[in-house]
């Protein structure tokens, strides 16, 4: 079946088949240039109505890391303390303010999201899509990602998005995989369990 995918087999492997969530990393730094290259690659991934709610805070300083680690749960504390780069990934709950620029052909697109509850739901959904692109982009850069949702979301949001318009959705450790970085490949559902035709 891989011959039906137009990407070279080794790229398919790098992005999907052999890629894993990393649990340990080397101490090789992840540069701002690498992160920018990842963003420039993924920014064109489709979202609903070209919404761009993804917001990322790169946690580089020791002081910022010391603020984040206690807000992580269980084993995520050690992983986050040791990763070369940690990204706090959030949703801009007021993403609609950017829509006139992002969908210039549409008159008053922000009016579609006047209801705060519907706007937050859309922000979370589209940020989740963009998080998927981010993880694949990190893999495309030859790095590994360790996404986590085990943290105090209210506290992380307050600490790293203090303006109140952003909501932390996940924390992603990023770097070159270290020793014993991978768990074994876990099972996946079969095509027939996931896809149906009507």
C-alpha positions as CSV (number, residue, x, y, z in Angstrom):
1,X,0.0,0.0,0.0
2,X,2.9,2.4,0.6
3,X,3.4,2.7,-3.2
4,X,0.0,4.6,-3.2
5,X,1.5,7.4,-1.1
6,X,3.6,9.8,-3.2
7,X,6.2,10.6,-0.5
8,X,9.3,8.5,-0.6
9,X,9.1,5.5,1.8
10,X,11.9,6.9,4.1
11,X,9.9,10.1,4.5
12,X,6.7,8.1,5.3
13,X,8.7,6.3,7.9
14,X,10.2,9.4,9.4
15,X,6.9,11.2,9.7
16,X,4.7,8.3,10.7
17,X,5.7,4.6,10.6
18,X,8.9,4.7,12.7
19,X,8.2,7.9,14.5
20,X,7.3,7.7,18.2
21,X,6.6,9.9,21.1
22,X,10.0,10.6,22.7
23,X,10.4,10.2,26.4
24,X,14.0,11.1,26.7
25,X,16.2,13.5,24.7
26,X,19.9,14.3,24.2
27,X,21.1,17.6,25.5
28,X,21.6,18.9,21.9
29,X,19.9,22.3,21.8
30,X,17.0,23.0,19.5
31,X,17.6,26.4,17.9
32,X,15.2,29.2,17.1
33,X,16.0,28.7,13.5
34,X,14.8,25.1,13.7
35,X,11.6,26.1,15.3
36,X,11.0,28.8,12.7
37,X,11.6,26.3,9.9
38,X,9.0,24.0,11.5
39,X,6.5,26.8,11.8
40,X,7.1,27.9,8.2
41,X,6.4,24.4,7.0
42,X,3.2,23.8,9.0
43,X,1.6,27.2,8.8
44,X,-0.2,26.3,5.6
45,X,-2.0,23.3,7.0
46,X,-5.7,23.6,6.6
47,X,-8.0,24.7,9.3
48,X,-11.7,25.7,9.5
49,X,-12.2,29.1,7.8
50,X,-8.4,29.6,7.9
51,X,-8.5,30.1,11.6
52,X,-5.0,30.4,13.2
53,X,-5.6,30.0,16.9
54,X,-2.3,28.2,17.6
55,X,0.0,30.1,20.0
56,X,3.3,28.7,21.3
57,X,5.5,29.8,24.2
58,X,9.0,28.4,24.0
59,X,10.2,27.6,27.5
60,X,14.0,28.1,27.3
61,X,15.2,29.9,30.5
62,X,15.9,28.0,33.7
63,X,13.6,30.4,35.5
64,X,10.7,29.6,33.2
65,X,11.4,25.9,33.3
66,X,11.3,26.1,37.1
67,X,7.9,27.7,36.9
68,X,6.5,25.0,34.5
69,X,7.9,21.8,35.9
70,X,5.9,21.8,39.2
71,X,2.7,22.3,37.2
72,X,3.3,19.0,35.3
73,X,1.9,15.8,36.7
74,X,3.8,12.6,37.6
75,X,6.6,11.5,35.2
76,X,5.9,14.5,33.0
77,X,7.9,16.6,35.5
78,X,11.2,14.8,34.9
79,X,10.6,14.7,31.2
80,X,9.9,18.4,31.1
81,X,12.9,19.3,33.3
82,X,15.3,17.4,31.0
83,X,14.1,18.2,27.5
84,X,16.2,20.6,25.5
85,X,13.2,22.6,24.5
86,X,9.7,22.7,25.9
87,X,6.8,24.4,24.1
88,X,3.6,25.4,25.9
89,X,1.0,25.2,23.2
90,X,-2.3,27.1,23.6
91,X,-5.4,28.3,21.8
92,X,-6.1,32.0,21.2
93,X,-9.7,32.2,22.3
94,X,-10.1,35.6,20.5
95,X,-8.7,34.2,17.2
96,X,-11.7,35.8,15.5
97,X,-10.1,39.2,15.7
98,X,-7.6,38.1,13.1
99,X,-10.2,36.7,10.6
100,X,-10.6,39.9,8.6
101,X,-6.9,39.6,7.7
102,X,-7.0,35.8,7.2
103,X,-10.1,35.6,5.1
104,X,-10.1,39.0,3.4
105,X,-12.7,37.9,0.8
106,X,-15.4,37.5,3.5
107,X,-17.3,40.5,4.9
108,X,-17.3,40.6,8.7
109,X,-16.1,37.0,9.4
110,X,-15.5,37.7,13.1
111,X,-19.3,38.0,13.5
112,X,-19.6,34.2,13.0
113,X,-17.9,33.8,16.4
114,X,-19.7,36.4,18.5
115,X,-20.8,33.7,21.0
116,X,-17.8,33.1,23.4
117,X,-18.7,29.4,24.0
118,X,-18.8,28.6,20.3
119,X,-15.7,30.6,19.7
120,X,-13.8,28.7,22.4
121,X,-14.9,25.4,21.0
122,X,-13.7,26.4,17.5
123,X,-10.4,27.7,18.9
124,X,-9.8,24.4,20.7
125,X,-10.7,22.3,17.7
126,X,-8.6,24.2,15.2
127,X,-5.6,24.4,17.6
128,X,-5.8,20.7,18.0
129,X,-5.5,20.3,14.3
130,X,-2.5,22.7,14.3
131,X,-0.9,20.7,17.1
132,X,-1.0,17.7,14.9
133,X,0.8,19.6,12.2
134,X,3.3,20.9,14.7
135,X,4.2,17.3,15.8
136,X,4.6,16.2,12.2
137,X,6.7,19.3,11.4
138,X,9.0,18.6,14.3
139,X,9.5,15.1,12.9
140,X,10.1,16.5,9.4
141,X,13.0,18.6,11.0
142,X,14.6,15.3,12.2
143,X,13.6,16.0,15.8
144,X,11.3,14.1,18.1
145,X,8.2,15.4,20.0
146,X,6.8,14.4,23.3
147,X,3.3,15.9,23.5
148,X,1.7,15.8,27.0
149,X,-1.7,16.8,28.5
150,X,-0.7,15.8,32.0
151,X,-0.5,19.2,33.6
152,X,-2.6,21.8,35.5
153,X,-4.1,23.6,32.5
154,X,-5.5,26.5,34.6
155,X,-2.2,27.1,36.3
156,X,-0.1,26.7,33.1
157,X,-2.5,29.1,31.2
158,X,-2.2,31.7,34.0
159,X,1.6,31.3,34.1
160,X,2.4,31.4,30.4
161,X,-0.6,33.1,28.9
162,X,-1.3,35.7,31.6
163,X,-3.5,37.9,29.3
164,X,-6.4,35.5,29.8
165,X,-7.2,35.2,26.1
166,X,-5.2,32.1,25.6
167,X,-5.7,28.6,27.0
168,X,-2.9,26.0,27.3
169,X,-3.9,22.8,25.6
170,X,-0.7,20.8,25.6
171,X,3.0,20.8,26.4
172,X,5.4,19.4,23.9
173,X,9.0,18.4,24.7
174,X,11.2,18.7,21.6
175,X,14.7,17.5,20.8
176,X,16.8,14.7,19.5
177,X,15.8,11.4,21.0
178,X,18.0,10.2,23.8
179,X,18.7,6.7,25.2
180,X,15.6,4.5,25.6
181,X,13.5,7.3,24.2
182,X,10.8,5.0,22.8
183,X,8.2,2.7,24.1
184,X,7.4,-0.2,21.8
185,X,4.9,0.4,19.1
186,X,1.4,0.2,20.6
187,X,-1.6,-1.3,18.7
188,X,-3.7,0.8,16.3
189,X,-7.2,0.2,15.1
190,X,-7.6,-1.5,11.8
191,X,-8.9,0.3,8.8
192,X,-12.2,-1.7,8.9
193,X,-12.7,-0.5,12.5
194,X,-12.3,3.1,11.6
195,X,-13.6,3.7,8.1
196,X,-17.0,2.9,6.7
197,X,-18.8,3.7,3.5
198,X,-22.4,4.8,3.1
